[in-house]
Amino acid sequence: MRQICRGLGVVTLLALCVGILLGFGGHVHPLGDSLALVRMPLGIVCAAGLAFQMPRVLRIFSVAAATLALGTTAPLLVASGAEGPLLLYTKNLLYRNSDLPALADDIRASAADVVTLQEVSRTNGAILGMLANDYPYQHLCRFSGWSGVAVLSKTPFAGTPLCSTHRGVAAARIVKERQAVWVASVHLPWPYPYDHARSATSASDLLAQLEGAIVMGGDFNIFPWAASVRQLRQVSQTRLARPIRPTYNLYGAPLFLDYVSAPGGGRVTYRDRLGSDHMGVLAALHLSG
């Protein structure tokens, strides 16, 4: 019986380590990005498994898998960026949000230069009017009755704002300290088997068209180390603003879904939910690398 249990343990640990490696294959198949969601806990389990007796080859494999998993995730949680001059507030409103006045007050109090909003629905769309005096320049991409994506600015847009062909990016150009910068509000679907990959490709196509500096903020519905969003940062030539924290709770599991990136990264603080199921993110961003 002991031999059987040991054998099952070895097979289980091997499967978990393989799962870590497959989670780096999101550029090959979107299932890889779904597996990337559990990269950190799998890395912890593989590291904990080293406390037990196992074949030498499996021990080496476990060390490598755990190092790879934790080395590409844990640093994002502990590092803190430096503050930059552009202040961006991003928020998934929740399509049925009924606490809009408090949220509007929080956005005003943040003194953000620009705001990126997701899930701007026909129900909560009144918040655009509430913020019109403070953020009179507004660009809304309406992908469905509940999934609008918007960019709001205190200063005029420079040129024509754009929308991605699929949900969901809204992009508008502003000028900050004499530098033109594209502000992209992003809201991607849930990962595979949902339509995340197609929307991420559409987002990448739009970002590739933009000339000059880009900042992105939104609800990416996947963790920042997944291949799809790493590709977005590569195309936009941006770095994550830090530290990264969970912004959404799924049946008790903390998820890292909402974040911001800019050419030089930046420093992030987190805001209350205020009627939403997502926390707000306020980031002070650098516009040069």
N, C-alpha and C positions, 0 to 999 in steps of 0.2 A: 504493500500500500504506500509506503514511504517513497519507493521508487517511482510509482505512478504519479504521486503528488509532485515530486521533484521534476519529473518529465513534463507535466502540465505547466509547471512554473517556468521552465526553460522555454517551452513553446510560446507561452503568453508573453514573456519578456521579449523574446525575439520578434513577435508580431508587433508589439508596441514600438520597438526600435525601428522596425521597417515602416510603421505608420509615420514616424517622425520624418524619415527620408522621403516618403511619398508626399508629405506635406510641402516639400520644396518643389514639387512638380506642377504647380499651378499654371505655368506657361505652356505645359504640354496638354493638360486636361483640367477643367475647372474643379474637378473633384479634389485635386491637390490643394486648392485654396480652402476648400471645406475642411480638409484634414489639418490645415495650418491653424485652424481655430483651436485645436487641442494640442498644439505643439508644446506649450509650456507645461501643462499637467503631465503629458507623456514624458517630457524630459525629466520632470521630478520623479516620476515612477521609475524610469530607467536608472536614475542616479541612486534611488533608494534600493533598487534591486541588487546593487553591488555589495550590499551587506550580507548577501547569501552566497553560498557556494555555487559555482557554476563553471562550465568549461572555460578555459583561458580565452579561446577565440570569442565566445559570447561576452566575456568580461570586457575585452578590448572593444567589441562592437557597441556594447552598452555605454562605455565611457565616451566613445566617439559620438554616439547619437545624443546622449545627454548634454555633452559639451556644445554640440551644434544647435540643439533645441534651446538651451538656456542662454547661450552666447548671442543668439539672434533675437531674443525677446527681453530678457531681464534688464539689459542696459537701458532700454527705452523707458523703463519704469523708474529708474533711479537718477538718470541724468536730467539736469535742468538747464535750459537755454538762457541766453542773455536777452534782455528786452531791446526791442527795436522801435522805430518811430511810427509804424502803421498799426493802429489798434483795430482788430477785427473781432466781432462777436458772432458766433455761429450757434444755431439752435434748430433742432427738429421740434417743431411746435406741438406735434400730435394733432392729427386732423380734427379731433373733437375737443380741443382745449377750451375750457370754459373760464380760465383765469387770465384772460388776455390783458386786462388793465395792469395787473401786477407784473406780468412779463414785459409789457411795454415800458413800465416804470423802470424795471431793471435794465433794460436795454439803454434807455436814456441815461440812467445813472452811471453806466459803464463808460460813457463818453467815447464809445467806439467811433472810428472814422467811417467804417463800413460794417454792414450786417449781412450775413448769409443765412437764409431761412430755408427750411425743408418742411414738407408736408403742409404747405400753404393750401388749405382746402377752401371750398365754398362756405364751410362752416366757420373757420377761424380767420378767413381772409380780411375781416374787419381790422385786424392788427395793422395792416398796411395803412389804413386811414388814420389809425391812432398815432402812427409814427410819421405821418406825412409832413408835419411841421418841422420835425427834427431831421428827417431823412426824406427830403422832397424828391430825390432822384431814385426811382424805383424801376426795376426790371424783373418781370415775372414770366417764367416759362411754365405754361399750364399743360402738364402731361396727362392728367386725368382730373376728375372732380376732387380728388383728395391729395394728389401728389404734385402740387405746384412747387417750384423751386425759384427762389428770388434773391436778388442782390439789391441792397438799399445803401444809399450813399448820402453824405452831407454835402458833397461837392458834385458838380455836374459830371455826367459821363462824357468821355472823350471818344467820339465815334459811335458806331452802331452796336448795341448789345447783341449777344448771340444766344441761341439755344441749341443743345445737342439734338441729334435726330431721334434718339431714344432717351427715355428717362435715364439719368437726369442731371444735366448741367445747365446752369444759367451763368453767363459770363458777361461782365461789363468792365469797361476800361475807365479808370480815374487817373488823376494826377495828384501825387503826394510829394511835397518838397521838390517840385519841378521834375519829378520822374514819373513817366507814364507806367501804370501797372494794371494788369488784368486781374480782376477779382472773380473767382469762380466759386459758385455755390454748388455743392455736389450732393446728390442723394441717389445712391445705387441700390438695387434690389438685394434681397438676401442671397447668400451664396448658393452654389449648385446643391440641389437640382433646380433652384429658381434661376431667374434670368440675369443674374449678376454679370456673367461673362460678356453677354452682348452689350449691356449698358456700359460696362467698363471699356469695351472696345470703342463704342460711340463717344464716350468721354475722352478717350485718348486721341481719337481723330480730331475732335474739336480743339483740344489743348494744343495739338501739333500745328494748328492753323494760326495760333496767336503769336504775335511778334512782341518781344520784350519781356519784362518781368511779369511773373504770374504768382498769385497767392491763391491757395485753395482752402476752403473750410466747409465742413459738412458732415453728414451721416453717411459713412461709406459702407455700413452694414457688414463689415469684415474687419479683421484686425490689421494694424498698420504694417505687419511683416508679411502679409500675403502677397503673392506675385502680382495680382491684378493691380493693387494700389501702389506697389513699388514701381510698376510700369508707369502709372500716372505721374508719380514723382519724378521718374526719369525723363519722361516726355516734357514735363513742365519745368524741369531743372530746379526742383525745390527740395528742401529738407524739412523734416518734421520739427514743429515747435514742441518743446518739452516742458515739464514731464508729461508722460502719457498716463492717464488714469481711466478706470472703468466709468462709462457714462450711461450704461443701460443695464438693467437687471432682468435676466430671463429665468424665471422660476428659481431665483436664488443664486444663479450663476452670474457673476459680474463680467460684462462684455466691454471691450475697447472698440467702440464703434464711431465715435465723434472725435475728429482731430483736425488740425490745421497744419499747412506747410507753406513755406516761403523760400525764396532764393537763399537767404541766410539763416533760416530757421527762426527761432524766437522763444519767448517764455510764455507759458500757459498758466492761467488760473481757471477754476471751475465755478460755475454758478448753479443756483438751485434749480429744481425741475419746474416749478411755477406752472403747474397744470399740465405739464408734459410728462412723458415717460422717459425722456432723455434729459440729462444735465446740459446746461449751456457751457460753452467754451469761449473764454476771452483770451486772445493771444496778441502780444506785442511783437511785431514781426520786423525782421530785417529784409530790406529789398535788394541787397547785394550779398553775394556769397563770400 
